[in-house]
Amino acid sequence: MPDPAGAVHRRGPDGEPERVQAGGVPRLATLLDRARTDAGDADSLTVAAGDMIGGSPLLSAAFHDEPTVEALETLGLDVSSVGNHEFDEGPEELQRMVVGRRLPLAGRQRRQRAQGRHAAHVRHP
């Protein structure tokens, strides 16, 4: 995919500068959207294996992982399991992230039909 989100320059194996496609979340979101379109939107899920928050970069951690969760929302994450890093700030903070930010955790969500909202029940292992 040429130039959708920019590029970086680095030294190649031969010591010469080379251009490498980069772009982080915007580039990955573009690629995921293309893959979903190719697969048929109803037939695909975007799944994470846990450790999506808590073990994130310092800049995200300084903002209680809100930037990371926003990135996951941008990517269209459908569901994630819970890794050990999701508990770095305790089960109460994980509960806040799941309910307040809609971090989709596998096996931990139930629909509250009366309020039309998702709720999560998080238990520390």
C-alpha positions in Angstrom: 0.0 0.0 0.0 1.9 3.1 -1.1 2.0 6.2 1.0 -1.3 6.0 2.9 0.2 7.1 6.2 3.8 8.0 5.5 7.1 6.4 5.6 10.3 6.4 7.7 13.9 6.3 6.5 16.5 4.0 8.0 19.8 2.5 7.0 19.5 -0.7 5.1 21.7 -3.8 5.4 24.2 -2.3 3.0 24.4 0.9 5.0 22.5 2.9 2.5 19.4 4.9 3.4 16.1 3.1 2.6 12.5 4.2 2.8 10.1 1.9 4.8 6.4 2.3 4.8 5.1 3.2 8.3 2.1 4.7 9.8 1.0 3.0 13.0 -2.6 2.9 13.8 -3.9 4.7 10.7 -2.1 2.4 8.4 -3.1 -0.7 10.3 -6.8 0.5 10.4 -6.6 0.9 6.6 -5.2 -2.6 6.1 -7.8 -4.1 8.5 -10.7 -2.3 6.7 -9.4 -3.6 3.4 -9.2 -7.2 4.8 -12.7 -6.9 6.2 -14.1 -5.7 2.9 -12.3 -8.6 1.1 -13.7 -11.1 3.7 -17.2 -9.6 3.8 -17.9 -7.5 6.9 -20.4 -9.9 8.5 -17.9 -12.8 8.2 -15.0 -11.4 10.1 -13.9 -10.5 13.7 -11.0 -8.5 14.9 -9.7 -10.4 17.9 -6.9 -9.6 20.4 -5.1 -12.0 22.7 -4.9 -9.8 25.8 -2.2 -7.6 27.3 -3.6 -4.7 25.2 -3.5 -2.3 28.1 -1.2 -2.0 31.1 1.8 -3.1 29.2 1.4 -0.2 26.8 3.9 2.6 26.0 4.7 5.1 28.8 2.8 7.9 27.0 -0.4 5.8 27.0 0.2 4.6 30.6 0.5 8.3 31.7 -3.1 8.7 30.5 -4.4 5.5 32.1 -4.2 3.7 28.7 -7.0 5.9 27.2 -4.9 6.4 24.1 -4.4 2.7 23.6 -8.1 2.0 24.0 -8.9 4.8 21.5 -6.4 3.1 19.1 -8.2 -0.3 19.6 -11.5 1.4 18.9 -10.1 3.0 15.7 -9.0 -0.5 14.6 -12.5 -1.9 15.2 -11.5 -4.5 17.8 -14.4 -6.8 18.3 -13.2 -8.9 21.3 -10.1 -9.4 23.4 -9.1 -11.9 26.1 -7.7 -10.7 29.4 -3.9 -10.8 29.9 -2.0 -10.2 33.0 -1.3 -6.6 32.1 -5.0 -5.7 32.1 -4.8 -6.1 35.9 -1.7 -3.9 36.3 -3.8 -1.2 37.9 -6.2 -3.6 39.6 -9.6 -5.1 38.7 -11.5 -1.8 39.4 -9.5 0.0 36.8 -10.0 -2.8 34.3 -13.8 -2.6 35.1 -13.7 1.1 34.3 -11.9 0.5 31.0 -14.4 -2.1 29.9 -17.5 -0.3 30.9 -16.5 3.3 30.3 -14.4 2.8 27.2 -16.1 -0.3 25.8 -13.0 -2.4 25.8 -14.5 -5.7 24.5 -13.4 -8.6 26.7 -14.3 -12.2 25.7 -16.6 -14.0 28.2 -16.9 -10.9 30.4 -19.7 -8.9 28.7 -23.4 -9.2 29.0 -26.1 -7.0 27.5 -28.1 -4.9 29.9 -31.3 -4.7 27.8 -33.0 -2.2 30.1 -30.3 0.4 29.6 -29.1 -0.7 26.1 -25.5 -0.7 27.4 -22.8 -3.3 27.8 -21.5 -4.2 31.3 -18.6 -6.3 32.3 -17.9 -8.4 35.3 -14.2 -8.7 35.9 -12.8 -10.9 38.6 -9.1 -11.0 39.6 -7.7 -14.5 39.1 
